[in-house]
């Protein structure tokens, strides 16, 4: 049995700091869904950096989640 994966979509998850409470950073997370599965890691990261350059919050991390359909050939 051979199983093939078919790319469906990519999700970008960004974590950013919105402030400090009692000396600890307040971290928020935002998911951006519906991205093309063939986007490169570099392009995805550069878009996240460009978006957060427009905001007052520092970007903490960028995570990529890929979704695939698995089918049997």
C-alpha positions in Angstrom: 0.0 0.0 0.0 1.4 3.4 -1.0 0.1 6.5 0.7 0.4 9.9 -1.0 0.1 13.3 0.7 -1.7 16.1 -1.2 -1.0 19.6 0.2 -4.2 21.5 1.1 -3.3 24.7 2.9 -0.9 26.4 5.2 -1.6 28.3 8.4 0.7 30.9 9.9 0.7 31.4 13.6 2.3 34.5 15.0 3.0 35.1 18.7 3.6 38.7 19.9 3.9 40.6 23.1 1.2 43.1 24.0 2.7 44.4 27.2 3.8 43.5 30.7 1.8 42.5 33.8 3.6 42.3 37.1 6.9 42.0 35.4 5.9 39.2 33.1 5.3 39.6 29.3 1.8 39.3 28.0 1.9 37.1 24.9 -0.9 36.8 22.4 -1.3 34.5 19.4 -3.0 35.0 16.0 -3.6 32.4 13.3 -3.8 33.4 9.7 -5.4 30.6 7.7 -6.1 29.9 4.0 -2.6 30.4 2.8 -1.4 28.5 -0.3 0.4 25.3 0.6 3.3 26.1 -1.8 4.3 29.3 0.0 8.0 29.2 0.9 9.2 29.4 4.5 11.1 32.6 3.7 8.1 34.3 2.1 5.9 33.3 5.1 8.4 34.7 7.6 8.9 37.9 5.6 5.2 38.6 5.5 4.9 38.1 9.3 7.8 40.5 9.9 6.3 43.1 7.4 2.9 42.9 9.1 4.4 43.4 12.6 6.5 46.3 11.4 3.2 48.1 11.0 2.1 47.4 14.5 3.2 48.5 17.9 3.8 45.0 19.2 7.0 43.0 18.9 6.9 39.7 17.0 8.0 36.8 19.2 7.7 33.8 16.9 6.3 32.6 13.6 5.0 29.0 13.3 3.9 27.2 10.1 1.2 24.4 10.1 0.7 22.5 6.9 -2.5 20.5 6.2 -2.5 17.5 3.9 -4.9 14.9 2.6 -3.6 11.4 2.7 -4.8 9.0 0.0 -4.0 5.5 -0.9 -2.7 4.9 -4.4 
